Amino acid sequence: MSGRRREGGEKAPFRRGVRVAIDVGDARIGVASCDPDGILATPVETVPGRDVPAAVRRLAAIVTEYEPVEVVIGLPRSLNGGEGPAAAKVRGFAQHVAKVISPVPVRLVDERMSTVTAAQGLRASGVKAKKGRSVVDQAAAVIILQSALETERVSGKAPGESVEVVI
């Protein structure tokens, strides 16, 4: 399933199929998906994040509905690439989601600046800050997914790192 190089050195073809992206926040979780050809990522919904078991159930329902080939979850890294408490929290959340939605694979992808970029884009398009809070999480998920799709297209490999299901 990974995008290995074939004989002759050319990169493996883009894996066809819907993907779902998740931007994990303390209060809200943004969700986005893409078409089977991985051309366009679009917002899906914002899931309330404070009740983690309820959030995971809703995310599992979305995965069941969209039938993705994989789920990508944004991993918040610092600007220098390091990981702090937020990344540790997302890793734990990703592990929980991976168990619930197995056998659908889950991958963690670098999401540096996705929320900032999403908020700037929404402000530039005239969305008010208060009204845009729930939308910014979806927009961040769209940015995470577009970045993952582009990474796979360029490298020929699945983006980020795989989350192994620990039982």
C-alpha positions as semicolon CSV with decimal commas, in nm:
position;residue;x (nm);y (nm);z (nm)
1;M;0,000;0,000;0,000
2;S;0,291;0,240;0,050
3;G;0,418;0,424;-0,254
4;R;0,736;0,231;-0,324
5;R;0,952;0,303;-0,624
6;R;0,910;0,053;-0,903
7;E;1,188;-0,105;-1,103
8;G;1,343;0,158;-1,322
9;G;1,310;0,419;-1,045
10;E;0,977;0,579;-1,137
11;K;0,752;0,658;-0,844
12;A;0,448;0,449;-0,763
13;P;0,115;0,582;-0,890
14;F;-0,107;0,792;-0,665
15;R;-0,329;0,564;-0,456
16;R;-0,686;0,624;-0,564
17;G;-0,955;0,666;-0,297
18;V;-1,131;0,904;-0,065
19;R;-0,935;1,033;0,235
20;V;-1,069;1,195;0,550
21;A;-0,860;1,452;0,738
22;I;-0,897;1,552;1,101
23;D;-0,772;1,869;1,269
24;V;-0,780;1,801;1,644
25;G;-0,839;2,093;1,878
26;D;-0,935;2,114;2,244
27;A;-1,284;2,250;2,183
28;R;-1,350;2,150;1,822
29;I;-1,234;1,893;1,566
30;G;-1,239;1,992;1,201
31;V;-1,310;1,725;0,941
32;A;-1,251;1,734;0,565
33;S;-1,261;1,479;0,283
34;C;-1,151;1,454;-0,077
35;D;-1,277;1,300;-0,397
36;P;-1,148;0,952;-0,497
37;D;-0,892;1,107;-0,733
38;G;-0,750;1,324;-0,453
39;I;-0,798;1,643;-0,650
40;L;-1,010;1,854;-0,417
41;A;-1,036;1,855;-0,037
42;T;-1,363;1,993;0,100
43;P;-1,493;2,070;0,450
44;V;-1,721;1,807;0,607
45;E;-1,812;1,929;0,956
46;T;-1,689;2,049;1,292
47;V;-1,721;1,792;1,569
48;P;-1,739;1,915;1,932
49;G;-1,412;1,801;2,093
50;R;-1,456;1,836;2,469
51;D;-1,642;1,503;2,507
52;V;-1,374;1,276;2,358
53;P;-1,578;0,950;2,355
54;A;-1,866;1,128;2,175
55;A;-1,621;1,292;1,933
56;V;-1,461;0,958;1,849
57;R;-1,805;0,801;1,793
58;R;-1,896;1,084;1,553
59;L;-1,564;1,052;1,369
60;A;-1,620;0,676;1,337
61;A;-1,965;0,745;1,188
62;I;-1,808;0,986;0,936
63;V;-1,548;0,722;0,843
64;T;-1,825;0,466;0,795
65;E;-2,017;0,710;0,574
66;Y;-1,723;0,823;0,358
67;E;-1,543;0,483;0,337
68;P;-1,195;0,636;0,306
69;V;-0,878;0,448;0,209
70;E;-0,715;0,625;0,505
71;V;-0,761;0,894;0,766
72;V;-0,498;1,163;0,808
73;I;-0,470;1,349;1,136
74;G;-0,275;1,672;1,171
75;L;0,018;1,647;1,412
76;P;0,100;1,986;1,567
77;R;0,474;2,038;1,569
78;S;0,663;2,347;1,676
79;L;0,820;2,560;1,405
80;N;1,155;2,385;1,461
81;G;0,988;2,045;1,407
82;G;0,982;1,939;1,772
83;E;0,684;1,793;1,955
84;G;0,532;1,929;2,273
85;P;0,228;1,849;2,489
86;A;-0,019;1,923;2,205
87;A;0,151;1,667;1,979
88;A;0,148;1,406;2,259
89;K;-0,225;1,467;2,306
90;V;-0,292;1,428;1,932
91;R;-0,083;1,108;1,920
92;G;-0,300;0,961;2,198
93;F;-0,619;1,073;2,024
94;A;-0,498;0,925;1,693
95;Q;-0,426;0,595;1,866
96;H;-0,781;0,591;2,008
97;V;-0,935;0,675;1,668
98;A;-0,719;0,410;1,496
99;K;-0,848;0,140;1,734
100;V;-1,211;0,238;1,676
101;I;-1,197;0,265;1,295
102;S;-0,962;-0,030;1,231
103;P;-0,894;-0,168;0,968
104;V;-0,898;0,182;0,807
105;P;-0,538;0,307;0,835
106;V;-0,461;0,629;1,023
107;R;-0,161;0,849;0,942
108;L;-0,019;1,148;1,129
109;V;0,092;1,435;0,905
110;D;0,275;1,756;0,991
111;E;0,021;2,034;1,033
112;R;0,246;2,326;1,120
113;M;0,062;2,652;1,058
114;S;-0,255;2,494;0,915
115;T;-0,491;2,667;1,162
116;V;-0,311;3,001;1,122
117;T;-0,326;2,970;0,743
118;A;-0,696;2,873;0,757
119;A;-0,782;3,166;0,986
120;Q;-0,595;3,412;0,761
121;G;-0,774;3,280;0,453
122;L;-1,115;3,306;0,616
123;R;-1,043;3,660;0,742
124;A;-0,929;3,759;0,394
125;S;-1,256;3,627;0,252
126;G;-1,460;3,834;0,501
127;V;-1,560;3,569;0,755
128;K;-1,597;3,728;1,101
129;A;-1,381;3,581;1,381
130;K;-1,672;3,476;1,606
131;K;-1,870;3,322;1,321
132;G;-1,560;3,161;1,174
133;R;-1,447;2,958;1,477
134;S;-1,625;2,638;1,377
135;V;-1,539;2,691;1,011
136;V;-1,168;2,752;1,077
137;D;-1,129;2,396;1,208
138;Q;-1,281;2,256;0,889
139;A;-1,062;2,486;0,681
140;A;-0,753;2,366;0,872
141;A;-0,855;2,004;0,800
142;V;-0,884;2,096;0,429
143;I;-0,531;2,244;0,437
144;I;-0,396;1,933;0,615
145;L;-0,558;1,707;0,355
146;Q;-0,444;1,913;0,053
147;S;-0,089;1,907;0,191
148;A;-0,102;1,527;0,244
149;L;-0,236;1,473;-0,108
150;E;0,034;1,693;-0,259
151;T;0,305;1,516;-0,057
152;E;0,188;1,180;-0,190
153;R;0,170;1,306;-0,548
154;V;0,524;1,444;-0,534
155;S;0,689;1,160;-0,341
156;G;0,484;0,862;-0,455
157;K;0,460;0,757;-0,089
158;A;0,182;0,772;0,168
159;P;0,219;1,096;0,366
160;G;0,336;1,124;0,726
161;E;0,368;0,830;0,962
162;S;0,141;0,535;1,020
163;V;-0,043;0,499;1,351
164;E;-0,011;0,137;1,458
165;V;-0,312;-0,007;1,640
166;V;-0,203;-0,123;1,985
167;I;-0,443;-0,368;2,146
